[in-house]
Amino acid sequence: LPSGAVRIKILEGPIDAVGNWSAEATRGGESDHTLAIKRTCGFEGPVDIKLVADPQSQGIELAAPAIAADAQQAACHLKIAKDSPLGERKVNVKLSYKFNNQDLSMLLPLIIVVRE
């Protein structure tokens, strides 16, 4: 086999986060927030939103519908448990989608400040 230089080009994904992915919440409280994306590369499919379960997300629930194929954002409902730890919490939100017949996902940090 001939040897030679191989060039690999890494492309950006078909979605980017837009706006402020942070929230303030009260222990035992509930609030609504908007999560927005910017579509690139001609991407038109739906995007599923899920809170990643890890120690930082303990006591936090995020009810989020998929971002519809014809939308740039979704309204999400945040619920904080009464015994949730106080302070700043960095949780991850997983965005999942299908692009060019491939199942893809990306993690985005969501900063939640839990107050008494």
C-alpha positions as CSV (number, residue, x, y, z in Angstrom):
1,L,0.0,0.0,0.0
2,P,1.3,3.4,-0.8
3,S,1.9,5.7,2.2
4,G,1.2,9.3,2.3
5,A,-0.5,12.1,4.3
6,V,-4.1,11.6,5.3
7,R,-6.1,14.7,5.9
8,I,-9.1,14.4,8.2
9,K,-11.5,17.3,8.5
10,I,-13.6,17.5,11.6
11,L,-17.0,19.2,11.0
12,E,-19.2,20.9,13.4
13,G,-22.4,19.2,14.4
14,P,-25.7,20.3,12.9
15,I,-26.9,22.0,16.1
16,D,-25.5,24.6,18.5
17,A,-26.8,25.7,21.9
18,V,-28.2,29.3,21.9
19,G,-28.8,31.7,24.7
20,N,-28.5,31.2,28.5
21,W,-28.5,27.5,29.5
22,S,-28.8,28.3,33.2
23,A,-31.6,28.7,35.7
24,E,-32.2,29.7,39.3
25,A,-34.6,27.5,41.3
26,T,-36.0,27.2,44.8
27,R,-35.7,24.0,46.8
28,G,-39.1,22.3,46.5
29,G,-40.1,24.6,43.6
30,E,-41.0,24.3,40.0
31,S,-40.3,26.7,37.1
32,D,-40.5,26.8,33.3
33,H,-37.5,27.6,31.0
34,T,-36.9,27.7,27.3
35,L,-34.0,25.7,25.8
36,A,-33.0,26.9,22.3
37,I,-30.8,25.6,19.5
38,K,-29.4,26.9,16.3
39,R,-29.7,24.5,13.3
40,T,-26.8,24.3,10.8
41,C,-25.9,22.1,7.9
42,G,-29.5,22.0,6.7
43,F,-30.5,19.9,9.8
44,E,-34.3,19.8,10.0
45,G,-35.1,16.8,12.4
46,P,-36.4,16.7,15.9
47,V,-34.1,16.9,18.9
48,D,-34.8,14.9,22.1
49,I,-33.8,16.6,25.4
50,K,-32.9,14.5,28.5
51,L,-31.3,15.3,31.8
52,V,-28.3,13.0,32.4
53,A,-28.6,11.1,35.6
54,D,-25.5,11.7,37.8
55,P,-24.7,12.9,41.3
56,Q,-25.0,16.6,40.3
57,S,-28.6,16.0,39.0
58,Q,-29.8,14.4,42.3
59,G,-33.1,16.0,43.3
60,I,-33.6,17.7,39.9
61,E,-36.2,16.7,37.3
62,L,-36.4,18.2,33.8
63,A,-39.5,17.5,31.8
64,A,-38.7,18.5,28.3
65,P,-40.5,17.6,25.1
66,A,-38.4,17.2,21.9
67,I,-37.6,20.3,20.0
68,A,-39.9,19.8,17.0
69,A,-38.4,19.5,13.5
70,D,-39.9,22.9,12.6
71,A,-38.8,24.7,15.8
72,Q,-35.7,26.3,17.3
73,Q,-36.7,25.9,21.0
74,A,-38.7,23.9,23.5
75,A,-40.4,24.9,26.8
76,C,-38.9,22.7,29.7
77,H,-40.3,22.3,33.1
78,L,-37.8,22.2,36.0
79,K,-38.7,20.6,39.3
80,I,-36.4,20.7,42.4
81,A,-36.9,18.2,45.3
82,K,-37.4,19.6,48.8
83,D,-34.2,17.9,49.9
84,S,-32.1,18.8,47.0
85,P,-28.6,20.1,47.9
86,L,-28.3,23.9,47.8
87,G,-25.9,25.9,45.7
88,E,-24.7,25.9,42.1
89,R,-25.1,22.6,40.3
90,K,-23.7,21.8,36.9
91,V,-25.8,19.1,35.3
92,N,-25.7,17.8,31.7
93,V,-28.5,17.8,29.2
94,K,-28.2,15.3,26.4
95,L,-29.5,16.4,23.0
96,S,-30.1,13.4,20.7
97,Y,-31.0,13.5,17.0
98,K,-30.7,11.7,13.8
99,F,-28.5,13.3,11.0
100,N,-27.5,11.7,7.7
101,N,-29.0,8.4,8.9
102,Q,-26.8,8.4,12.0
103,D,-27.9,8.6,15.6
104,L,-26.0,11.4,17.2
105,S,-26.0,13.2,20.6
106,M,-24.2,16.0,22.4
107,L,-23.9,17.0,26.0
108,L,-24.5,20.5,27.1
109,P,-23.9,21.9,30.6
110,L,-26.9,23.4,32.4
111,I,-26.1,25.5,35.4
112,I,-28.8,25.4,38.1
113,V,-28.5,27.5,41.2
114,V,-30.7,26.0,44.0
115,R,-31.7,28.4,46.7
116,E,-33.7,27.9,49.9
